[in-house]
Amino acid sequence: MTEAQHRKWDILFKCLGVLGAVVVFFYGLWSYRQASKDDSAKEFWKQQFPIYVSLCKTAATIPTAQTQEQALAAKIEFWRLYYGEARLVVDAPVHKKLSAFAYQLKMQEKGLSDTEALTFAAYELSTECRMSMARSWNIPLSTLQTESVTGK
């Protein structure tokens, strides 16, 4: 091998080394960003879960309360969540069911709706919260699927 060929091979290996370092650098940067994104999502889910649980509990308590005091306390809690914390974490499908429950609650308070409609809206809200968690947490719940009352 001549001196010129040695120099070409030397330059080629140096370029491959630099290229490898660049690839490793960008892969490390990409991995870091993915991990950071996952950490942010985990923190959001930690906040979302208890709010979803509170929404489901209060929505279910209102139509099934044994006393007026229980129903009133649940209504106060529901409206607090509805206008406050829930707005921070609900996705569009949950927001739709949350709004449907709020509408039914207002109609019942005006005497224009019955308890059955409110119970149905609470069930649909709880089901949608569950499905939202399955989607956002990327957990397959196929073995535990909840049947919707509407058949959807």
Protein Blocks (a to p, Z undefined) as FASTA:
>chain_A
ZZklmmmmmmmmmmmmmmmmmmmmmmmmmmmmmmmmmmmmmmmmmmmmmmmmmmmmmmmm
mmmpfbfklmmmmmmmmmmmmmmmmmmmpcfklmmmmmmmmmmmmmmmnopacfklmmmm
mmmmmmmmmmmmmmmnopafklmcccdfklZZ
